[in-house]
Amino acid sequence: MSEIEIRDLTKRFQVKEHTVTALDHINLSVEKGDIFGIIGMSGAGKSTLVRSINYLEQPTEGQVLIDGVDLATLNDKELRKKRSEIGMIFQGFNLLEQKNVLDNICFPLEIAGKKKKEAVQRARELLKTVNLEEKEKAYPSQLSGGQKQRVAIARALATNPKILLCDEATSALDPQTTESILQLLKEINEKYGITIVIITHQMSVVTRVCRKVAIIDNGVLAEAGDVDKVFEDPKSDAAKELILEKKAEYLPVEDLKADRKIRIVFQDNSSYEPLVANLILNFGKPVNILKADTKNVGGKARGEMILGLPEGEELQNRMIEWIKERGISVSEVRGDV
Amino acid sequence: MFDDKVIEMILVGIKDTLYMTLVSTAFGYVLGLPLGIVLNITRKDGLKPNKIIYGIGDFICNIVRSVPFLILLILLIPFTRFLVGQSYGSTATIVPLVICAAPYIARVVEASLNEVDAGVIEAARAMGASDLQIIFKVLLVEARVSLFNGATITTGILLGYSAMSGTVGGGGLGDIAVRYGYYRWQTDIMIVTVLLLIIIFQIIQHVGAGFARHIDHRKR
């Protein structure tokens, strides 16, 4: 049984006279202990999707099952109980500004009716986990973004949830802080076996910590699967777009015109052979390197390259064959890179 | 300058003014705070949106607030007499003051609660908080500085209104100012009462603002 199962979920919003379909027949399942990324451009519907998992948004159609229990069958009180078993962190941290760090972490326990003394003890444990023991008495306004998110994580973990939902949790943070928060999430996943769902628009976040990924494009599930598979060989246009990170491109587009472009991804075993050099030597034709990058995918270094191939379809096909023979995944790239 | 009688009268006036202002603020909040909470949670993006309840509350607030206080004071005389037994004196003045203050307070409370970050409320819901818990543990706590500033402003306004009630025998410093300053041309007594009103107002404002700063943890 999956920890989270989303069946045929559709969400429509009524905006004045128009009906907007935010999510369209989504099917997903997240296994226990997984770190699951849900990625999409802004407005793709991913925030609505994550809010459906704890029923902050009620689906128009379809079901959400947590541990096999359909959330629609729960009454108000049972639903609140269920929510307390699902932690959540946000892009804007959403800490209580008038409470200090310790009281913020105690807050979900206070809501659950736990004794103050127990709550404080638990909060102190969690402060240790997130490495903020010395900030116990500080107020959120005195903390940096990364520290605030650490407090939010501690708060989300206070009730010992089985699931942690992260809604763009690193989008407001700089790259270094993002890295440390992702590292913390990974540690928490390993230490407590908690299932983590990460919503993001940054592929780097997904490749860094997630094992599985789902790509949401315009309310539709475009692609889902293991992160390394999707990264190596993206099938959908949305996935390709996200992986190529078009917006992060720094070369002028005109310079990247080539007859035919391919994207190759190096696995760990293929990094020893000087592939591009051998390719050129073997065929005696120039190959243009349009982009090259190394990414951390699930802790493993993955090289990624976009090559512009010389003219002549037959030659191009032979080159692609040659690369494939070396166990390297190749995919076509259309349009400007 | 003044004989003992006048001084005693002014001292009683101070006592009456403070009594009217503080008691009417307190009762104003007894009515206005719940009404403000109801307005906040039933509004369009509130916790429990409800067009009808919001509409009724909104209508009552607007009607009462559009009647000038002096007119309200006279309109409410039968009601005041029924409640207190007489229509003059400081206790009687509290009745129209409360009726006047409650919708104003409701609006101030509504506005303060609207300022609470929607994200924080969402976080509380995600933790499994009930609506009542969100009201008492999130909304009222997070908005407390704004609520307190609102209370300070309200107290100041009620101080002014209590003085205004002096025109119809309301008691307090305003009453003295009207009787001696206006009817008897004793300008010196009027000036003293006005000065005293200014001092009381300053004290309220200072204490209120200082306390609000003291309980605010957002900027330090």
Contacts between the chains, C-beta under 8 A, distances in Angstrom:
chain1	res1	chain2	res2	distance
A	54	B	126	5.8
A	56	B	122	6.5
A	56	B	125	6.1
A	56	B	126	6.1
A	76	B	130	7.9
A	80	B	128	4.0
A	80	B	129	7.3
A	80	B	130	6.3
A	81	B	128	6.4
A	82	B	128	7.6
A	83	B	125	7.3
A	83	B	126	6.0
A	83	B	127	6.7
A	83	B	128	3.9
A	84	B	127	6.1
A	84	B	128	3.6
A	86	B	126	7.4
A	88	B	123	7.0
A	88	B	126	4.2
A	88	B	127	7.9
A	90	B	119	6.0
A	90	B	122	7.6
A	90	B	123	6.5
A	92	B	117	7.7
A	92	B	119	4.8
A	94	B	117	7.0
A	94	B	119	4.1
A	94	B	120	5.0
A	94	B	122	6.8
A	94	B	123	3.9
A	95	B	120	7.4
A	95	B	123	8.0
A	96	B	120	6.2
A	96	B	138	7.0
A	96	B	141	7.1
A	96	B	142	6.1
A	97	B	117	7.9
A	97	B	120	7.7
A	97	B	142	6.3
A	97	B	217	6.7
A	97	B	218	5.0
A	98	B	141	5.7
A	98	B	142	5.6
A	98	B	144	6.5
A	98	B	145	7.7
A	98	B	215	7.8
A	98	B	216	7.6
A	98	B	217	5.3
A	98	B	218	7.3
A	99	B	141	7.4
A	99	B	217	7.7
A	100	B	217	7.3
A	107	B	124	7.8
A	107	B	127	7.1
A	107	B	137	7.6
A	108	B	127	4.2
A	108	B	128	7.5
A	110	B	137	7.1
A	111	B	124	7.3
A	111	B	127	5.6
A	111	B	128	6.4
A	111	B	129	4.8
A	111	B	133	5.6
A	111	B	137	7.0
A	112	B	128	7.0
A	139	B	217	4.2
A	139	B	218	7.5
A	139	B	220	6.8
A	141	B	217	6.8
A	141	B	218	5.0
A	141	B	219	6.0
A	141	B	220	6.5
A	142	B	220	6.8
A	159	B	127	7.4
A	165	B	126	7.8
